[in-house]
Amino acid sequence: MENLKQRKIIHVDMDAFYASVEQLDNLELRGKAIAVGGSSQRGVVAAASYEARKFGVKSAMSSVIAKRQCPELIFVKPRFDRYRELSNRIRSIFFEYTDLVEPLSLDEAYLDVTENKKGNPSASLIAKEIREKIYEKTGLNASAGISINKFIAKVASDVNKPNGQKTVNPEEVGEFLEKLEIRKFYGVGKVTADKMYRLGIFTGKDLKEKPVDFLNEHFGKSGEYYYQVVRGIHSSEVKPSRIRKSLGAERTFEENISSEIFMLERLKNISEEIEKRLSKNKVAGKTITLKIKYSDFTLQTRSRTLSYFISSKDLIFETSRELLYQEKMKESVRLLGISLSNLNTEKQNKKPEKEEIAVQLKFDF
């Protein structure tokens, strides 16, 4: 078996990023329960400050429910240009330490510091230094997780939030994962967690006791993944250039719409936005998917794959229009979305990675 060199991975996660930026820029919002997002009936919370989280307000929650849980909640409209500006400033700090930086979003990223530009053997000290530098240059707090792979680093970054960090050394991996509540495993959502509870799986230790055949039977392709990660095996490398697989946009309406004429107007606007994003990313795609969410919250998708790559708003709109008329609407519509996949970036995909062999080497973390 190949003896792979153990890596030192840092996962940096900004604390309540959007909300913290708003509190940074507006003194009157500091110390208050705020939510970034729309306050309308159809509004959704994009981010909540820690003061709001105490009341159970969280991202992706309906604004109506959020306001009900926290009557004093202040809604702030998102300013993505400002978030990108600060995100770029934070990212430039990462590159002072390594070129192996994989951004997951504006507010989090993986860093491989096994070999780093500072020649520092301690990933924990590097993470501390990065967090201090982020605060010094932006006034924002970040948390970090440090370990041997991306999965454990991601889970660890949540342990001492906000404004803290957690290192899981190679010899601590087994015990750390065994004690971990199953709902805290990255990739285990509410539905999967509930299913695991019904199967008597509440902690990493419970998961580890289940044979791979049992996990495959109950969780399909994900079974092998759970079997591996609970043993500290996760082969994904930090990829500086993540290959985009799809690109899209959607709109939720203030009021349900039933007129196809109004829907076409919305689709035209969405097509224009996608064209701009495709141009900015220098990509094109072959598969158009129309997403329709009805007033009863049922979701429907309709797709068509073309024989050629497209990126123009006119072709995107025409294909989406045909998909809209493909079959009759069931109800009035509350959301429309268009996505373009089968992109011309996918030919750059590399061969599958070799399976990582778990090794327990001791060195400065």
Secondary structure, DSSP 8 states (H G I E B T S, - for coil): --------EEEEEETTHHHHHHHHH-GGGTTS-EEEE--STT-BEEEE-HHHHTTT--TT-BHHHHHHH-TT-EEE---HHHHHHHHHHHHHHHTTT-S-EEEEETTEEEEE-SS-TT--S-HHHHHHHHHHHHHHHHS--EEEEEESSHHHHHHHTTTT-SS-EEE--GGGHHHHHHHSBGGGSTT--HHHHHHHHHTT--BHHHHHTS-HHHHHHHHTTHHHHHHHHTTT-------SS----EEEEEEEEEEEE--HHHHHHHHHHHHHHHHHHHHHHT--EEEEEEEEEETT--EEEEEEEEEEEE--HHHHHHHHHHHHTTS--SS-EEEEEEEEEEETTGGG-----------------
